[in-house]
Every structure is written in C-alpha cells, then in structure tokens.
Amino acid sequence: MSKFTRRQLLAFFGASAGAAVLAPALAKKPFGNNFGTNGGFQPLKFTPVRLPHPLPIYTQQKSYLPTGIEEGSVLEPSGDARLSSYTVLDDVVVPPEYERYVIVRWGDRVFPNQEDYFGYNSDYTTFISIDGKNLNDGYLWNNHEYVSYPISTVAPGTPSSLAEFPETYSLVIGQDLPQDKTDILVLGEFMYNLGGSVVRISRSNSNRRFAVVRDLKNRRIHGLSGLGINRQRTDGYEKVTAWGSKSYQKGDDNYLIGTGPGATEVFPLSSDGLGNKIIGTGYNCSGGTTPWGTLLSAEENFQASSTFFVGVTEPVNNNGTQTRYTKGTTGEAFGLVGEKYGWMVEIDPADPNFRPRKHTALGRYRHENIALRVEPGKPLIGYLGDDRRGGHTWKFVSQGTITSPFDKNNSRLFENGTLYVARYNPDGTGEWIPLELSTPTNPIPPSVLASSEIAALGKATRNGSTPIRRFGPSEDPADDSVFVGVDTTNEAEILPAYKDKKLSDFYTSQGAVLVDAFLAANLVGGTPTARPEDIEVHPRTKEVFIAYTDGAPGSDGYPDSRIFVVSKYSADINAAQPSGSLFKIIENSSDGTGTTFRWERFIKGGEAGAEPGDGFANIDNLAFDSQGNIWGVTDMSTEAHNGFSEGANPEPLLIEHTVVGAESPSQIDSNLNARTSNLIGVFGNNWLFFVPITGPDAGEIVPFAYGPPRCEMTGPTFVGDTLIISVQHPCENVPFNSQQLLNREIEMLNLDGTLFNQKRSVPRGSNWPSNIEGNPQGAPRPAVIGIVRKQPSDRFV
C-alpha cells in the first residue's frame, strides 16, 4: 500500500477531497488538455511494467514482465515482490496496452538544406501548436545536450578501452571523422550536434502517429550558429569561420543576442570584440515553454576541462569576463568567450526571424530548466535550478508585469528583474536572498552544512568542501583561480575575511554578479542543494515542485546535510540512501513575489525497503498529465547501470548495503571499498514512472516504461493522448557491436528491509532503435519517440 494516507497526499498536492489536481495545458495552455475532476476511484487502466526491484505496487496490481521485443507475460499480484532473476531488454518497454514509435532520430535529414541533420543526445521536448489549439499539427523543439561515445571514440569521457571499437558517426552521417580531438572538423561537428532542432510534426486522426513534415521553418540552432561573425574580429579569430567544406559547416550570420545586465555591462568588455553578438547555443539540457508560444532552452554543462573539452571557460574575472581560454577546448578553437554561455535562451519555433536571445537577468550557471508563473497584472516569475552538486535553487521576479499571458511582448519581462537564491532552514522555512551588489556576504560554514553527516558518522564527505569566490589575490603567484575551497579544516581561517562585506566588494557591476551567479550565491548564503533538476509550478496552488536528483557531495560543492541525505548515515542495510527526492516550495506571499517560503519533502529516492525510500533513484524531469498525476524520469549515472562499469569489458560493481558515508571498506573483499553510489545499480536501466494522486493507488510509484541499456529518458511532454519523450545516449560508453550479454548477482532490498540476491542479465550495449527497425546490429541513435494507447482514447491514462 501507499506510504501516504489520502489526507497526506491531498495535503501535499493542495487538492480538496473530491477534486483532481489540475495541471498546465498545451499551446496557449502550455502542457496538455484542459482539466476536470476525476470521476471516482478507478483502478489503473494499464498494467505497470515489471522492473528488477520490488515495489509495493506489485503486491497490489498485476504487472507486465517483458521477455522479448514487444513480448511479455502478465504476473499476478503477490505479497512477495521479489524476482530471483531478471533479463533487461534492448528496447523502450511500455505496458501492453500502449505502443511506442520513433518520431525523429539523430542524423535524420529533415531540414530544407539536406546536408543539415538532426542533432545528438536528445533532451528537452516541447510542442507548440500551429494555431494555438490543434494538437495534431505543431512545432516540436528538441534540445541536444552533449556528445558521447559511440558517436566517436574521441568524444569527451570515452573510456580508453573503446578506442578500437566501431563508431556511429560514419554509419549515420555518411562521412568519416578524424581520430584527433584537436582537429577542427571534429570539434566543429561536436559543436554542431549540440543546441536544438525545430521540426514540424503532424498526424492524422486515423494513424494517430506523429511524423516530421517538410517545412521551411524546420531548422537547426546549434553550438556554432553565427560563426560567420568571427570575420568581424581583430583578435586572431577572424579567419575561424568554418569547420569543413559542406554548406552547413560554413559559418552563417544566425548569431544570438543577449538581454539584461550581462549584455549591457559585461559583453561590451568581452575579448571577442563582438559586443552583444553571440555565437551559438550549446549544452542544452531541459527548458520551459511560455504561454505566448516561445520556448526557453537551458545551457547546462558549458564548463570545459582537459577531459570534457567540448565547452568554454567557466571562471570569470571580477568584471564578468572569462579569465582566459581553456586550452584544448572548443572555446579556444572557435573563440567562444565563456561569459556568453551558461544562460537561458529564448527561441520562437514558429518565427525564424525572431533572433534567439540569452536572458542574462536569469543568471549564468548550469541551467537545468525553468518553470513559469504567469498571471495577468502580476510580475513574471521563473523558478530555476543549477544542476551541479551543491547547486542552488533560484527565483526570478520581473520588474514589469504581465498584461495578457499570450502577448509575445511578455518576452521583454525577462530583461529586467531580481534574481533570488533560496536559503533552506532545517525547520521547514526558507528565504529568498537577492543577488544584488548591495547584498551582504554571509557564507554558510561547511561545519554547519555538514552537521548532520558529522553527527551520524563523526566526519563529513570531502570535509564539507564548498567553493566561494576568493577575496583578494592568492598569496601563491602561480594560483590564479577565482575561488577557494572552504571546508571544515580551514573555515576558521578563511571565513572571517568575508564578514561585513557586500557583493560589490567582489564584483564591478550587477552584470558581473549575474555572470558568476553560482559563486555569488555561495557568498550570500544560498543553500547548496542536491542537484536541482526539473521544477514545475502546480497550476492551481502555485506551489513549486522540485526534483533533487542526487544528494552526494562532489568537487562543485556539498549539499546541506540538514536538508538532504548526502550519504548513507548508518550501516543498517535499510538506512536511507542519497539518491534524490521530490520537494515542494510553498510561497508565503500570494503572488509569489515575497522573500519567505515553506518547504516539504514528498517522496524520497532509494529502494522501497529503505527507511525512508520510495523505490526509485535520481529523479529528473517532471510533468503533469491531464488528470494531474505527476510523472518523473530517472537520471541514474551511466557508469553504474545494472551494477556494471563502462568500457569494453564492464566489471560488476560492489553493491553492499552495509556501506556508510560515501564509501567504506568492503566486507566481501577487505582490499576494496564499497561505494554508496553503486546502490543505484539495483534499479536497472533508467525508467519512467508516475504517481497517481487519486484512486486506490494514490501516492504509489507506478512504473510505466524503461529505456534501452545505458540510456536516459528525458523531456516528457503530453500532447493530447500522446506522450512525447526523448531517448538519450543509448549504448553510452560501451560497445554496440558485437553484442554480448552481461551476467551477475546483485544484492537488493526486499520490501520488508531484508536482503536477497537476484541474477541479472543485461546486454553490454544497445542497438536501439535500429534493432526494432530491421537492423539488429545497427547503430544506436538518440531519438524522440511517441507513446500512445493501442485503443484510441482522448487522454493518455
């Protein structure tokens, strides 16, 4: 049964006893059909997919165990939800009442210029109706986040063991790439595969399947859009206007522009000499859709390093300009200055003449998405997340107010306003701190952030290390970094210098503050959190739902352990796991413009037998369907899927439920350590679930689908009776040919908190979707798919 009483569930969603939770709608009502009330408590109208791990729903409902491509058996509910063995399939597995189909895939030539092609690693999707109401014809936008093997063996992060294995780029695109990560063609193609695609899709009432339609507005907006403007430069990059001989590889003038303080106060100082002209958008993760028909695409992991060289420089000087080009990166190769990336980008799919713009008033950080609150006569409010370990939760409040929610002039409201960072208090209250030059600096000491972990274990992971902007130059002339890592061992020495200061002591302009928003937020005492991924605003109550995907600390920061579970605090096998959770924020002000709020946690990541634990790990994108049920996808790290490492010869990872902290000595092999993060291996592939908010299964985690090996399912969008969703990076960092089956035993928690072992079999890699299109050994390709009921219905569930 659900861990929530009906009263608790309704209280969390803010619903009355007889009403369904409302959700946003599509086109002029951006996310789906109109909502009504649920006509009574009905059992599920589909058979939940059986996943490897036990879930309470399997004791209450029949479940569908996949046994082959589009084959499976229905299991009766049982008080024993364990499976002694499980075989993972290379497919998008959906309930037997539904079918999945491919709408568009990486490499498809669906643009007026037949040399252009659909980009890599599909992420966020949105659908904007042609006429504002027809759900059968509209523009699909799809983000393209990053490149990874098997596109090329020189893609960032590719394990060295894959150097001799096949690549998919030549198979799909029809040309070869050099085996040199410094080659301009390689770097250019990697950047071209980022950004996003606009394609028109439509369907008839008879076939009910969306397909791409030829349209002159179909177009790419990619990482090197506008590269032709380099000819205007005088800093040595004036000849870097192409990366190859094909038409799409020659730089055009489709540059982007900026708005707000960063554009007026920082970009004029940029070393590229291009002022407010910006080359391309990249690293595009999630986003949001406006009621007036534009979309917002989030630039996330723009930060470059020697390993992850597809990116730009993140650190900036106190005036907001990059410290230097990072050697060996695409930023250095094409002259992309770091301060112009890491923004929220607005695009109008239906209007190619609308020049995409980066709204700097929303801040520069590793943007995951945006959720809007749009009410006539009120300021425009946006809620945003910074998806990094120790990243922050943000709110933007516009200076101006909304007239009509459907007026395209509302885009101007993103240009001026106040950006706030959230500070969570352990008592369930919180405050919004403005990022303004006059805001006092007040960093939270690592000993406070780490206090819960220290109380449980006597120490903190990474000593609670948190980066803050350096005050004054380093005493070491060789150390020119702009931040210092503060932890429990040095905070008494470092933090006193930050008393009685303001952000104006660290930055020369408001634009510079916004360019360095992450470090500025740590300075003013914003709460480092557990990787905020998707955020959605409840359409009726205006409460803010936040998916925090992973509580583990990292090199970027330490989530506040008083708010988030950052490690396993106990050797008890069923102790809480640091695998994310779903929160909500309740504003104390009726219009959302106030500076105080309350917060609550709804469901907690971790196995269902853990306390607390609700049977999922690493929740990512969220969506509401037309009945108000909340849907979520998981974002478990590729390197631990099904308990196997990456590379040509994946090794079984140690999974031990007695681990404490981030890692502890293995009880199986005293020469090794067991890692808490390996516990996600019990969940198998990444998957899609929903939580019904009415009926006998209200509050349960109900599995709906899982994706191919090593993939992530992203960007769920409801369009009438169809769910549109991306399948990102199938077969990431493992060989796709020839295929092998991996086998292991995996330690898991039963629902009663006891341990059992399961035999797990999983393909080493993936050939999806080629394998369902008649080519069993074909190339894996990221794609956008549709899921629809086999029997026609006017709604998805």
PEHU-V956755 format. One record per backbone hydrogen bond with DSSP energy under -0.5 kcal/mol. NH is the residue of the N-H (numbers start at 1). CO is the residue of the C=O. Records with the same first field share a line. If there is no record, write none. Layout:
NH: CO  CO
This chain:
9: 5
10: 6
11: 7
12: 8
13: 9
14: 10
15: 10
19: 16
26: 30  32
27: 30  127
28: 132
29: 26
31: 25
32: 29
40: 38
42: 40
48: 46  62
49: 703
50: 64
51: 49
58: 55
59: 56
60: 56  57
61: 57
63: 75
64: 48
65: 63  73
66: 64
67: 71
68: 71
71: 68
73: 65
75: 63  73
78: 58
81: 79
86: 759
88: 86  761
91: 89
93: 91  706
94: 92
95: 704
98: 95
99: 788
101: 786
103: 784
104: 784
106: 782
107: 118
108: 105
110: 108
112: 218
114: 112
116: 113
118: 108
120: 193
123: 143
124: 285
126: 141
128: 139
129: 127
130: 137
135: 133
137: 134
138: 201
139: 128
140: 138  199
141: 126  139
142: 197
143: 124
144: 195
145: 121
151: 148
155: 152
158: 155
162: 159
163: 160
165: 162
168: 150
169: 151
172: 168
173: 169
174: 169  170
180: 178
183: 180
187: 183
188: 184
189: 185
190: 186
191: 187
192: 188
193: 189
194: 191
195: 144
196: 194  221
197: 142
198: 219
199: 140  197
200: 213
201: 138
202: 211
203: 136
208: 204
211: 202
212: 103
213: 200
218: 215
219: 198
221: 196
223: 191
225: 222
227: 224
228: 252
229: 226  252
230: 227
231: 228
232: 229
233: 230
240: 237
241: 239
243: 249
244: 249
249: 246
250: 247
251: 241  249
255: 253
256: 278
257: 356
258: 276
259: 358
263: 260
264: 260
265: 261
266: 261  262
267: 262
269: 266
270: 267
273: 270
277: 274
278: 256
280: 225  278
281: 222
284: 144
285: 283  298
286: 368
288: 296
290: 294
293: 290
295: 347
296: 288
297: 345
298: 286
299: 297  343
300: 283  298
302: 300
304: 312
305: 308
309: 307
311: 309
312: 302
317: 321
320: 317
323: 315
327: 325
329: 326
330: 309
331: 311
332: 326
333: 329
334: 330
335: 331
336: 331
337: 335
340: 337
341: 338
345: 297  343
346: 357
347: 295
349: 347
351: 348
354: 351
355: 353
357: 346
358: 257
359: 344  357
360: 259  358
362: 359
363: 360
364: 514
365: 342  363
367: 299  365
368: 385
370: 287
371: 383
373: 381
375: 373
377: 402
378: 375
380: 400
381: 373
382: 396
383: 371
384: 394
385: 369
386: 392
387: 366  385
388: 386
390: 529
391: 388
394: 384
395: 420
396: 382
397: 418
398: 380
399: 416
402: 378
407: 404
408: 406
410: 407
411: 408
412: 409
413: 410
414: 411
415: 412
416: 413
418: 397
420: 395  418
421: 433
422: 393
423: 431
424: 422
425: 429
428: 425
430: 597
431: 423
432: 595
433: 421  431
434: 432
435: 419
436: 434
439: 436
441: 501
442: 523
445: 443
448: 445
449: 445
450: 446
451: 448
454: 450
455: 451
456: 452
457: 453
458: 454
459: 453
463: 460
464: 461
465: 462
466: 486
467: 556
468: 484
470: 482
472: 470
477: 475
479: 476
480: 478
484: 468
486: 466  484
488: 463
490: 487
491: 487
493: 490
494: 490
495: 491
497: 494
498: 495
499: 496
501: 498
503: 439
504: 437
505: 502
506: 503
507: 503
508: 318
513: 509
514: 510
515: 511
516: 512
517: 364  514
518: 364
520: 516
521: 517
522: 518
523: 519
524: 520
525: 521  522
526: 521
527: 422
529: 391
531: 388  529
532: 386
533: 547
534: 620
536: 545
538: 536  543
542: 538
544: 585
545: 536  543
546: 583
547: 534
548: 546  581
549: 531  547
550: 530
551: 578
552: 578
554: 557
557: 554
560: 528
561: 449
563: 560
564: 560
566: 564
568: 661
569: 567
575: 572
576: 611
579: 577
581: 548
582: 603
583: 546  581
584: 600
585: 544
586: 598
587: 585
588: 596
592: 589
597: 430
598: 586
599: 428
600: 584
602: 582
603: 582
605: 580
606: 616
610: 607
611: 574
614: 604
615: 606
616: 606
618: 579
620: 633
623: 631
625: 629
628: 625
630: 691
631: 623
632: 689
633: 621
634: 687
635: 618
640: 637
641: 638
642: 684
643: 640
644: 641
645: 651
647: 733
650: 647
653: 643
656: 654
659: 656
661: 568
664: 674
666: 669  672
672: 669
674: 664
676: 662
677: 662
678: 675
679: 676
680: 677
681: 678
682: 679
683: 680
684: 681
686: 711
688: 705
689: 632
690: 702
691: 630
692: 690
698: 695
699: 692
700: 697
702: 690  700
703: 701
704: 688
705: 688
706: 93
707: 686
711: 708
712: 728
713: 634
714: 712  726
717: 724
719: 717  722
722: 719
723: 787
724: 717  722
725: 785
726: 714
727: 783
728: 712  726
731: 709
732: 710  729
733: 149
734: 731
742: 740  762
744: 760
746: 758
748: 756
750: 754
753: 750
756: 748
758: 746
759: 84
760: 744  758
761: 86
762: 742
764: 740
770: 767  779
771: 767
772: 769
773: 770
775: 770
778: 775
781: 768
783: 727
784: 104
785: 725
786: 101
787: 723
788: 99
789: 721
790: 97
791: 97
792: 790
796: 720
